[in-house]
Amino acid sequence: MPFFPLRPLEPSVLEERSFKCVTSAGLSAALDVMILGSIEQGNRIVSILYDHNVLTFENDDLQKVAMHFAWDTSQQWPTFILKRDPNKPAFVRSRSPHFGKSDESLREMEKWSRQQWAEDLRKKYPSFDDQDLQDAFSRYDEQAKGGKKLGSAGIIIEMAFVLSQNSNAEELLKEIIPLIFGSRNQRDYTTNQRQSFAGNKKVWQLLSAGFVKGHLNISDNVILNHVESTLYTLTQRFEKGPERPFRNQSIRELIDLLDVTWLQIKPHEREQSALVNCDDSPIPNSFTHRGLSAQKIRQMEERLGTELPRDFKEFLAVTNGFYTGDPQLDIDIFKPADIMAWQEPGWPETVELLPYDELPSNMMNLFKWPKLPRGLQTGSGTDEGYQLLIEPNLVKSAVEEFDTQYAAADEGTKRVLERVVADLYGSIEELRQMEWMMLVTFHWNPVSIVFG
């Protein structure tokens, strides 16, 4: 079967809550198209990210470097770089050099890129000749025989070009084409090989001229159809927000679905996890438990000193917790009512309506969220951590902090905040109407997951 480099965006993109992850998928799709020599078509994908106020290269500086050289080599710069909209969010610098079209910016890009992948080869070959090139090819071949593909191909190709061995350069480029695009089980290889030519002008001269497209015999119509499909998916995601396929189901329907899912995955989980293998108790017919009466729920509220949210009380009426073993072990999803209690979490320390990893790095310190003195620990989400219900008074204080900073923000910052809020809560108006919220954290990830 012939190799085909263009894969459609995963359907999960439509359900992804984080705009950064969606943006990263879009940028990767754009770079695939640019590698095939269709810079203008790749620009269409990047431009739709810009139009929807989500263009950031924070998740992958490499894409930023590679696209700069694609644009500079082809001189097909996107309109938003040639003429910036002052009301659009500023590009985020992150770790890599700044965004710009100047020669100085491009030299900085090239220097930064090479520092990432070629320092050792540059030290070894400060001034190289034909023999050095052959040594480099031999080193690469040895690694390839061992099943490894180092990110050194780009500099070897550049050495060949400098020594006028164009045919050798082109042959190596043909060899690594499948690794440049990669497959779902070759992500490390893909990253290494893309790094190897990200800041390589010689390679981009070949790519922008359609070398890869010609080698793979891919027509412009195939690329155009792929780009149209990508644009459609991204437009659906950004204009409608993340899909919520279960939003119209009742609490009982959701619990039944959760139960069926756990009954399917639990046997496999025990096979794969050494920790779970220690549990040799029989798998039950259901992980649900008899629901609480209205009187029991009222007694629970009296003990806790608060009126619980309506949907959580409905959950307790259907099943008193959802757990697979001893609920005291803190490794199950929802605790039974008798051991739910207020918790001083220690982490998170604040009521983060917008977790910092959902924001660009230049906005991470924008908010001074209220302190989180306690939360109702309803469970641990199947891992060591917290699943905390946050009281309305704390939620109200956090929403007030959001409103204060939103009102004071410039137009570009407002556009980003509107996007993040829309993805997490539906809209700013829905955020303002929220009474309770859920914060979920795990011991291996300090960043909260929020639900309202």
N, C-alpha and C positions, 0 to 999 in steps of 0.2 A: 504494500500500500504506500503510495507516495506521501512524503512528508508535507503536511499542511500547517503553516504557522499560526493562522488566525483562529483563535478560539473565542466564541461569544462570551459575553459577560455571564458570570454565574447567576442563576435565578435568585440566589440568596442576596444579591445586591439590592433587590427590591425590598427586602425585609431588614436590611442593615440599618441600625439606628444611628451609627456614627458617620457623619458626613466625611470625616477624614478617611475612613476605610473605603467609602464609595469613590472619593476623589482619587485615592491611590489606584483603585481598579481602573478608573477612567484614564489616568495618566499612563498606566501600563499598556492599555489598549492603544492609546495614541502613539506611544513609543514603538509598539509593534508595527504600526502602519508606516511610521517614519523610517524604520529600518528597511522596509520594503521600497523606500525611495519616494513615497507619496507624502511629502512634507505638508503640502496644503491640506490633504485629507486629515492628517494627524492634527493639524492646527484647528480643524473644525471641532474635534473632540475637546481639545484644551480650551477652546473659546467658549464652549457651552458650560464648562466648569466655571470659567470667569464670569459668564453672564449670570450664573446662579449664585454668585458670591461664595464659592467654595474652593477656589483655586489656591492651593497651598502645596508646597513640596516638602512639608515637614516629615512625612512618613518615608520619603525616599529622595535624599539629596542627589543620588545618582541620576534619577530621571531629569532633574534640573540641569545637571551638567551635560548629559547626553543631548537634550533638546536644544540647549544653547549652541552646541556645535552643529547640530542639524540645521538650525536656523541660520547660523553664520555661514556655513558652507554653501547652502542653497540660496542664501539671501532672501528667504521666504519667511520674514518675520511676521508674527501675528499682529493684527491691528492693535490689540490692547497693550502691546509693548511699544509700538511706534507712537501711539497716542493714548495715554492713560486717562481713565475716567476718575476724577478726583473724589467722586462719591463711592467708588468701589473700595473694598478692603485692600489694604496694602499687602504686598507679598511678604511672606514671613521669611526672615533670613535664615533662621535655624543655625546649623553648624557650618553650612557651606557659604561661599562668597555671595555677594549681593546680585540681584537681578539687574541686568543692564545690557546695552548694546555696544558699549564702547570697547575699543581694543584692550584697554586696561582691564576691564571686567572679564573679557574672554581669556586674557593671559592668566588672570587670577584663577579662573575656572580650571584651565588646563593644569596649572601648577597644583591646585588642590586635588584634582582628580588623580594625577600621577602619584602624589604622595600616598594615596590610599592603596594603590595596587602595584606600584612598580619601583619602590625605593631600592629593594634589594638588587633588581636587575640593572637599574641605573648606576648603582655603585659598582657593580661587577663589570658593566660595559660603558664606562664614561666616554670612550671614543672607540667605536667598534669597527671591525672589518668583516670580510666574508667568512673567515673562520669562526669569529665570534657568533655570527648569525647561525652557522651550522651547529655550533655548540648549543645555541638556544633551541634550535629545532630538535636536537637530540634529547635535550632535557624535557622538552614538551612531550615528545614521543614516548619517553620512558614513563612519564606520569600517565599518559593515555593508556599504555599497556596494562598498567595497574588499575585501570578503571577510574582514574582520577583525571579531571580536567582543570588545570590551574587557570587562574585569571591572568596568565602571562601572554596569551595569544595576541592581544592587542599590541603590545610592545614589540613582539616578534614581527608582526605584520608591518609595523612602522619601520623597524630596522631594515626589513626587506625592501620597502619602498625607498628609503634613503639610499640604499646600495643599488637601486635600480633593478632589483630582482622582483619585478612586478608579478611575474607568473607565480613565484613562490608565495607571495603575499596573497594573491587571489585564491590559490589552492587551499591555503590554511583557512582563509575566510569561509570558503565553501564547506570545509570540514566542520567548522564550529557553528554553522548556521542552525542546525537543530538544537544546539545547546544555548544559542543566543535566545531563542524563543522558549525552549524548554518544554517539559511536560509536567503534569501535575505531581509526579514523583521525582522531578529533577530541579526543584526550586533552588537548591544551593548551587548547582552547576550553572543555572541560568543567571543567578546574581553574579557569580564569578566571571562568566564570559561577558556579560554586559559591562561589568566594571572594566574589563580589559580593553574596551575601545570607547568608553564613555567620553573621554577627553582627547580623542585621537583624530586630528584633522584629516590625516591621510585616509583613514578608514571611512570617515564620513563623506569624503569626496566620492569614494566608491559607492557607498550606500545611497547617497542622494541622487546619484546618476542611475539608480535602478538595478544595480548589480545583483542584489539578492532576488528581487522580483523576477529578473530575467532568468537567473539560475533555477528558480523554482517554477518558472513558467506560470506565474500568476497574473491574470489579466486585471486591467484597471476596473472592469465591471465587478469582479469578485471583491476587490478592495472597497469599491464604492458601496456595495451591498452590505459588507461587514460594517463599514462606518455608519451607514444609515441605521442598522440594527443597534449599534452601540449608542448612537445619539437618541434613538427612541427609548431605550432602556433607561438611560441617564435622565432624560426629560421626565419620564414617568416617575422615577424615584424622587427627583427634586421638586416637581410640581405637585405631586400628591402626597409626599412624605413617605416614610417607611410603611410598607404594608403591615397590617396587623390582622393576620388571617383568623385569629380567634376572638376578635373584639366583640362579635355579636353572639357569642355563645354564653350560656348561663353558667353560673358557678358550678352547678351539678354536672353539666356537660364537660366543663374544664377538668373537674376532679376525675370523672370517668376516663377522660382521655389521658390524664396523668397516670392513672392507675394502670391502664392498658400498656402504656409506654414502659413503665417501670417493670411490669411483669415480663415484658419482652427483653429488656436489657439486663436485668439483674443476673440471669445465669451467665451471660457473657462477661459481665463485670467481675464475677467471682473467678472466672477462668483466667482473666488477665491481670488481676490485682493481687499481689502477695498479701496485702493487708486484708482484703476481703476473703481471701482463702482461709484466713484464721477463723472465719465464721462458717461453721458447718451446720448451722441450724437450717431446718427446711424452709424453703421459700413459700410464703403464705399464698393463699388464693387471692388475697387483696391486701393492699397496704393502707386502705382506708379503715376508719374505726367508727363506732357508733356515734352519731352526732349528738350535740348537746341540746337539751330542752331550753325553751325561752327562759325558764327560771334559773337554770344553771348559768346561762350566759349573763343574766342580770347579776347573779352572785359574783361571777368573775369580774364584772365591771365595778362592783362595789369594792372588791378586794384591791383592784388596781387603781381605783379612784378616778375613773374616766369613762366616758361613753365611747365605745369602740365604733369604728366606721361600719356602715350598714353592710357593705359587701363582705367584710371580714366576719361579721356575725353570721351572715348567710353561709359562709364557708364552715364555720364551727357547727352550724346546725346540720350540715350535711355530713361532715366528718370531724371528729375531735382529734385533729392532727393528721399528719401523713408521714409515717415513719416506718422504717424497715426492720428495726431491731430495738435496742434499748434507747429510748429517747434521751436518757441522761448522758449518752456518749457524745452528744453535739455533732453528729455526722449526718443527720437526717434533715429533711426539708422543712416540715412544720411540726412544732412541738404540740403535745396535748395541753389543754387549757390549764390543768392544775400545776404545771411547772413553768408556764409562761410568766415572766417577771420583768420589771424594769431593770435595765442594765446600764451601768456606766461604762461605755464601750472603750474609752481610751483612744480608740481609732475606729471610725473617723472622729476628729476633734470638733468638726464644725458641720453645720447643716448645708452641705454643698448641693445647691440646686443644679448647678452646672459643674460637674466634675472637671478637674483641670485638664485631663487628657482629652476632653471634648473641645477644648478651646485652643486657639493658636497660642504659641509660646509667649507672644507679646501681650496676651490678655490673661495669663494665668494668675497674676496678682491684682487683677482689676477689682475683685470683690473681697469684702471683709465679711464673710459669712458668720452668722451668730454661732456661739459656742453650743456644743451638743452635750448637755449635762446628763441626758439619759435617753434611752429608747426602749420600746417594748420588744424584747427579743422573742420573735415568733418562731425562730428556727435558725438553721445555719446554711440552708441551700445545698445540702449534701456534702459539705466540706467544713473544715475548721474555719470559722469566721462568724460574722454576724448577719442576721436578717432582721433589721430593726424597723418597727413602725414608729414614725416621728409625729409627735403631737401637733395639733393645729396651731397653737401659739408659737411654736418654733418655726413651723412652715410659714406662718404669716410674717415673722421677722425676716426670714430669708427672702421672701417675695418682695418685701419692702426694700431690702438691700439691692435686689436686682433692679427694681424700678428706679431707685436713686441713681445707680451707675448707668443705667440705660438712658435716662433723661439727660445725663451729662456727656454722653458719648458723642463722638463725631459720626458722620453719616456712614463711613466705611465700617466702623466698629458696630454700629447698630445693625447693619446688614448681616454681619457674622452672628451676632447675638440672636437675631430673629431666626436665622437658619438653625442654630443649635437648639433653641427653644421649640421650634416647630418639629424638629426630629424627635425630641425627647418627650414633649408634652402635648403636641398638636398645634398650639399657638400661644402667643403671649396672653391672650384673654383667658384661655383655659388654664394657664399657669396661675393667673391671678385668682381664679375661682377654686383652686386646689385647697383642700382642707388637710388631709393626711398625706403622707408620702412614705415610701419604703426605701431604705438604704441597704444595699447588700454589699458586703466586703468579704474577701477571702484572705487567709493568712499569707498566701503567696502573691497577692496583688493589693497594694494599699489604696488603689483607686476605687472609689465607690461606683456601684451601678445603681441608677436611680429610677424609681417608678412613681408616678403620681396618679 
